[in-house]
Amino acid sequence: HYSFFQASNPGQFENDGDVLWQRGHVPETTVCHGRVGINTDAPDEALVVCGNAKVMGRVMHPSDSRVKQNIWEVDTNEQLRRITQMRLVEYDYKPEFASVMGITNT
């Protein structure tokens, strides 16, 4: 049985006395001051979801063209020169990470 947080009042959630969750400054928002794990008790990023996630709307990413302006084409020859200077690597996941993340082909 896990109890991650409890509502002590309408504006705050507490975990062993430390305030981790609170209402945001923008209406209808909640802020977590820490890391959140779903189906994991050891999140190593701001949000870690171990399992499927369903999104009923858009996922905006900094690489999304909808959030950019002043987009222009670059000199292909210059970019190819830069690519030849890149360091390319191959790697294996550490077994303990692969196990937690459900990765079988490491």
ChimeraX attribute file (.defattr): number of C-alpha atoms within 10 A of each C-alpha:
attribute: neighborCount
match mode: 1-to-1
recipient: residues
	/A:1	3
	/A:2	5
	/A:3	6
	/A:4	10
	/A:5	16
	/A:6	12
	/A:7	11
	/A:8	10
	/A:9	9
	/A:10	8
	/A:11	11
	/A:12	16
	/A:13	20
	/A:14	16
	/A:15	14
	/A:16	9
	/A:17	8
	/A:18	9
	/A:19	13
	/A:20	16
	/A:21	19
	/A:22	17
	/A:23	15
	/A:24	12
	/A:25	9
	/A:26	7
	/A:27	7
	/A:28	7
	/A:29	9
	/A:30	14
	/A:31	12
	/A:32	14
	/A:33	10
	/A:34	11
	/A:35	14
	/A:36	17
	/A:37	15
	/A:38	12
	/A:39	11
	/A:40	14
	/A:41	12
	/A:42	12
	/A:43	16
	/A:44	11
	/A:45	11
	/A:46	11
	/A:47	12
	/A:48	17
	/A:49	14
	/A:50	14
	/A:51	10
	/A:52	6
	/A:53	7
	/A:54	5
	/A:55	7
	/A:56	6
	/A:57	6
	/A:58	6
	/A:59	7
	/A:60	10
	/A:61	9
	/A:62	8
	/A:63	8
	/A:64	9
	/A:65	10
	/A:66	9
	/A:67	9
	/A:68	9
	/A:69	7
	/A:70	4
	/A:71	7
	/A:72	5
	/A:73	5
	/A:74	8
	/A:75	7
	/A:76	9
	/A:77	9
	/A:78	9
	/A:79	10
	/A:80	10
	/A:81	10
	/A:82	10
	/A:83	11
	/A:84	9
	/A:85	8
	/A:86	8
	/A:87	6
	/A:88	7
	/A:89	5
	/A:90	4
	/A:91	6
	/A:92	8
	/A:93	12
	/A:94	9
	/A:95	12
	/A:96	9
	/A:97	11
	/A:98	14
	/A:99	12
	/A:100	11
	/A:101	14
	/A:102	11
	/A:103	11
	/A:104	9
	/A:105	7
	/A:106	11
